[in-house]
Amino acid sequence: MTYSNTLALGRRQSYPMRNRNVVSIRTERRKLGPVSNTIALVILACILGLLYLTLVTKTNAYGYQINTLQDQQASLVQQNNNLQIVSARLQAATRIQSSAVAKSLVAVRPSATVDN
């Protein structure tokens, strides 16, 4: 073999020949390894934990608002009851003053005082 033949053979091996398919098609799917699976599960667990914490804090915030509104409602009910009592007292006083029995009463002055 001569020097030119070895060069020609070397070129043929480094360059593909015509009408040859150089593209290889992989039929296997890539699989995640155990480390990648563990990382994905940890990230998923963190996301679920954040979602849970968000729901719990929203529930607590709504519970606080509900307690505040219930306290306000209780105080308004108490105030309403007090106003109804005052209204009944005032209505009773006007009824007594306008009744026929009250009009027939006579005012009495003290007749004497007691000394010790």
PEVENQUI-V393990 format. One record per pair of residues at least 12 apart in sequence whose ideal C-beta (glycine too) atoms are under 10 Angstrom apart, sorted by the first residue. I is the first residue (numbers start at 1). GAP is how many residues later the second one is. D is the distance in Angstrom with one decimal. If there is no record, write none. Layout:
[[I GAP D] [I GAP D]]
This chain:
none
